[in-house]
Amino acid sequence: MTVTEVLTAATDSVNLINAINSGTHLYAEKTQAELNVMVQRNVDHLEVILAYAPVDSDDDTPDVAGDSSDKSSYTGAVTTGKAYIAAN
């Protein structure tokens, strides 16, 4: 798996956090507590993904942490998610 593939897969978490934050989500049946759990789970997932790095030269873990690609949408979603939970 490549850094690009990892980040592409993580985009679902970005989209979910941003949709819940903006109120355009499809989770009207969820309580606020359930929404907060969903947001927290996706924030946690993004933080893990952003920290991915191989531990040595034999480790084939993609080096997301060390990659120079633009990760602002992912770090922004983490910030947004944390602020959403704090406000709700």
GROMACS elastic network, one bead per residue, 0.5 to 0.9 nm:
[ bonds ]
;  ai    aj funct       b0    kb
    1     4     6  0.82568   500
    1     5     6  0.61893   500
    1     6     6  0.69560   500
    1    60     6  0.83021   500
    1    61     6  0.77592   500
    1    62     6  0.66926   500
    2     5     6  0.51276   500
    2     6     6  0.62793   500
    2     7     6  0.86663   500
    2    61     6  0.83773   500
    2    62     6  0.56006   500
    2    63     6  0.83212   500
    2    64     6  0.86645   500
    3     6     6  0.51150   500
    3     7     6  0.61545   500
    3     8     6  0.84869   500
    3    61     6  0.89269   500
    3    62     6  0.53237   500
    3    63     6  0.65053   500
    3    64     6  0.54808   500
    3    67     6  0.75015   500
    3    69     6  0.89148   500
    4     7     6  0.51905   500
    4     8     6  0.59676   500
    4     9     6  0.85568   500
    4    64     6  0.85605   500
    4    69     6  0.87341   500
    5     8     6  0.50616   500
    5     9     6  0.61924   500
    5    10     6  0.86084   500
    6     9     6  0.52584   500
    6    10     6  0.62767   500
    6    11     6  0.88829   500
    6    49     6  0.74420   500
    6    62     6  0.78101   500
    6    64     6  0.79403   500
    7    11     6  0.63210   500
    7    49     6  0.77445   500
    7    50     6  0.84614   500
    7    64     6  0.80551   500
    7    71     6  0.82944   500
    7    74     6  0.83229   500
    8    11     6  0.52656   500
    8    12     6  0.79159   500
    9    12     6  0.63345   500
    9    13     6  0.82479   500
   10    13     6  0.54827   500
   10    14     6  0.67855   500
   10    15     6  0.89704   500
   10    42     6  0.89461   500
   10    45     6  0.79704   500
   10    46     6  0.66606   500
   10    49     6  0.74805   500
   10    74     6  0.79190   500
   11    15     6  0.61302   500
   11    16     6  0.85552   500
   11    46     6  0.89911   500
   11    73     6  0.84594   500
   11    74     6  0.75074   500
   12    15     6  0.51162   500
   12    16     6  0.61377   500
   12    17     6  0.86486   500
   12    42     6  0.88699   500
   13    16     6  0.51139   500
   13    17     6  0.61383   500
   13    18     6  0.85185   500
   13    39     6  0.84525   500
   13    41     6  0.89421   500
   13    42     6  0.53164   500
   13    43     6  0.75423   500
   13    45     6  0.76468   500
   13    46     6  0.70755   500
   13    74     6  0.84770   500
   13    77     6  0.81355   500
   14    17     6  0.53411   500
   14    18     6  0.61540   500
   14    19     6  0.85274   500
   14    42     6  0.77817   500
   14    43     6  0.84562   500
   14    46     6  0.80045   500
   14    73     6  0.71199   500
   14    74     6  0.61212   500
   14    75     6  0.89992   500
   14    76     6  0.84420   500
   14    77     6  0.54114   500
   14    78     6  0.79836   500
   15    18     6  0.52084   500
   15    19     6  0.59661   500
   15    20     6  0.85665   500
   15    77     6  0.82400   500
   16    19     6  0.51244   500
   16    20     6  0.61470   500
   16    21     6  0.84579   500
   16    25     6  0.73984   500
   16    38     6  0.86511   500
   16    39     6  0.76505   500
   16    42     6  0.78828   500
   17    20     6  0.53430   500
   17    21     6  0.60657   500
   17    22     6  0.86132   500
   17    25     6  0.89748   500
   17    38     6  0.83244   500
   17    39     6  0.57410   500
   17    40     6  0.89083   500
   17    42     6  0.71192   500
   17    43     6  0.78526   500
   17    77     6  0.63390   500
   17    78     6  0.81778   500
   17    80     6  0.73785   500
   17    81     6  0.58845   500
   17    84     6  0.87652   500
   18    21     6  0.50257   500
   18    22     6  0.60705   500
   18    23     6  0.84750   500
   18    24     6  0.84639   500
   18    25     6  0.85618   500
   18    77     6  0.66453   500
   18    80     6  0.73375   500
   18    81     6  0.77273   500
   19    22     6  0.51997   500
   19    23     6  0.59847   500
   19    24     6  0.50161   500
   19    26     6  0.84654   500
   20    23     6  0.50862   500
   20    24     6  0.62292   500
   20    25     6  0.50460   500
   20    26     6  0.83373   500
   20    27     6  0.81148   500
   20    35     6  0.75820   500
   20    39     6  0.77932   500
   20    81     6  0.88669   500
   20    84     6  0.86673   500
   21    24     6  0.78207   500
   21    25     6  0.82452   500
   21    39     6  0.89055   500
   21    80     6  0.73908   500
   21    81     6  0.73653   500
   21    84     6  0.62862   500
   22    25     6  0.76703   500
   23    26     6  0.86136   500
   24    27     6  0.88358   500
   25    28     6  0.75210   500
   26    29     6  0.83729   500
   27    30     6  0.54560   500
   27    31     6  0.87093   500
   27    35     6  0.79377   500
   28    31     6  0.79408   500
   30    33     6  0.79808   500
   30    34     6  0.57901   500
   30    35     6  0.62929   500
   31    34     6  0.51109   500
   31    35     6  0.62699   500
   31    36     6  0.86315   500
   32    35     6  0.50068   500
   32    36     6  0.61134   500
   32    37     6  0.86304   500
   32    88     6  0.71981   500
   33    36     6  0.50878   500
   33    37     6  0.63067   500
   33    38     6  0.87411   500
   33    88     6  0.83475   500
   34    37     6  0.50844   500
   34    38     6  0.62685   500
   34    39     6  0.86685   500
   35    38     6  0.50346   500
   35    39     6  0.61455   500
   35    40     6  0.85216   500
   35    85     6  0.87643   500
   36    39     6  0.50779   500
   36    40     6  0.60062   500
   36    41     6  0.84928   500
   36    81     6  0.86696   500
   36    84     6  0.78617   500
   36    85     6  0.56684   500
   36    88     6  0.74394   500
   37    40     6  0.50621   500
   37    41     6  0.60377   500
   37    42     6  0.86080   500
   37    85     6  0.86445   500
   38    41     6  0.52061   500
   38    42     6  0.63459   500
   38    43     6  0.86614   500
   39    42     6  0.52068   500
   39    43     6  0.60948   500
   39    44     6  0.85705   500
   39    81     6  0.59275   500
   39    82     6  0.81213   500
   39    84     6  0.81294   500
   39    85     6  0.74094   500
   40    44     6  0.60307   500
   40    45     6  0.84658   500
   40    81     6  0.69493   500
   40    82     6  0.74372   500
   40    85     6  0.74696   500
   41    44     6  0.51498   500
   41    45     6  0.61876   500
   41    46     6  0.87696   500
   42    46     6  0.61748   500
   42    47     6  0.85736   500
   42    78     6  0.82745   500
   42    81     6  0.81973   500
   43    46     6  0.51880   500
   43    47     6  0.62136   500
   43    48     6  0.86991   500
   43    77     6  0.74183   500
   43    78     6  0.51865   500
   43    79     6  0.84249   500
   43    80     6  0.89965   500
   43    81     6  0.61963   500
   43    82     6  0.73780   500
   44    47     6  0.51519   500
   44    48     6  0.62864   500
   44    49     6  0.86704   500
   44    78     6  0.81914   500
   45    48     6  0.52269   500
   45    49     6  0.62035   500
   45    50     6  0.86432   500
   46    50     6  0.59918   500
   46    51     6  0.85441   500
   46    74     6  0.67809   500
   46    75     6  0.79254   500
   46    77     6  0.83204   500
   46    78     6  0.68841   500
   47    50     6  0.51726   500
   47    51     6  0.63085   500
   47    52     6  0.89288   500
   47    74     6  0.86550   500
   47    75     6  0.81515   500
   47    78     6  0.73008   500
   48    51     6  0.52241   500
   48    52     6  0.65128   500
   49    52     6  0.53195   500
   49    64     6  0.71617   500
   49    65     6  0.82672   500
   50    53     6  0.86366   500
   50    63     6  0.89739   500
   50    64     6  0.58191   500
   50    65     6  0.55415   500
   50    71     6  0.82903   500
   50    74     6  0.79679   500
   50    75     6  0.81749   500
   51    63     6  0.82883   500
   51    64     6  0.65914   500
   51    65     6  0.50485   500
   51    66     6  0.86618   500
   52    61     6  0.69015   500
   52    62     6  0.65126   500
   52    63     6  0.57765   500
   52    64     6  0.52155   500
   52    65     6  0.56632   500
   52    66     6  0.85023   500
   53    56     6  0.89274   500
   53    59     6  0.87019   500
   53    60     6  0.88783   500
   53    61     6  0.59837   500
   53    62     6  0.59949   500
   53    64     6  0.60237   500
   53    65     6  0.58341   500
   53    66     6  0.70287   500
   54    57     6  0.72396   500
   54    58     6  0.80724   500
   54    59     6  0.51516   500
   54    60     6  0.63534   500
   54    62     6  0.65607   500
   54    63     6  0.59951   500
   55    58     6  0.80420   500
   55    59     6  0.60488   500
   55    60     6  0.88829   500
   55    61     6  0.80737   500
   56    59     6  0.54223   500
   56    60     6  0.86436   500
   57    60     6  0.78127   500
   59    62     6  0.86169   500
   60    63     6  0.86086   500
   61    64     6  0.85960   500
   62    65     6  0.85995   500
   62    67     6  0.88336   500
   63    66     6  0.53777   500
   63    67     6  0.59957   500
   64    67     6  0.51414   500
   64    68     6  0.83956   500
   64    69     6  0.86493   500
   65    68     6  0.83281   500
   67    70     6  0.86952   500
   68    71     6  0.83130   500
   70    73     6  0.78240   500
   70    74     6  0.88866   500
   71    74     6  0.53790   500
   71    75     6  0.62916   500
   71    76     6  0.83974   500
   72    75     6  0.50985   500
   72    76     6  0.56126   500
   72    77     6  0.82678   500
   73    76     6  0.50228   500
   73    77     6  0.60679   500
   73    78     6  0.87169   500
   74    77     6  0.51184   500
   74    78     6  0.63948   500
   74    79     6  0.87904   500
   75    78     6  0.50675   500
   75    79     6  0.63538   500
   75    80     6  0.86197   500
   76    79     6  0.50852   500
   76    80     6  0.60422   500
   76    81     6  0.84513   500
   77    81     6  0.58422   500
   77    82     6  0.84380   500
   78    81     6  0.51253   500
   78    82     6  0.61837   500
   78    83     6  0.85946   500
   79    82     6  0.52679   500
   79    83     6  0.61891   500
   79    84     6  0.85610   500
   80    83     6  0.51389   500
   80    84     6  0.60230   500
   80    85     6  0.86675   500
   81    84     6  0.50124   500
   81    85     6  0.62558   500
   81    86     6  0.85947   500
   82    85     6  0.52562   500
   82    86     6  0.61839   500
   82    87     6  0.86473   500
   83    86     6  0.50388   500
   83    87     6  0.61136   500
   83    88     6  0.85643   500
   84    87     6  0.51764   500
   84    88     6  0.60937   500
   85    88     6  0.50990   500
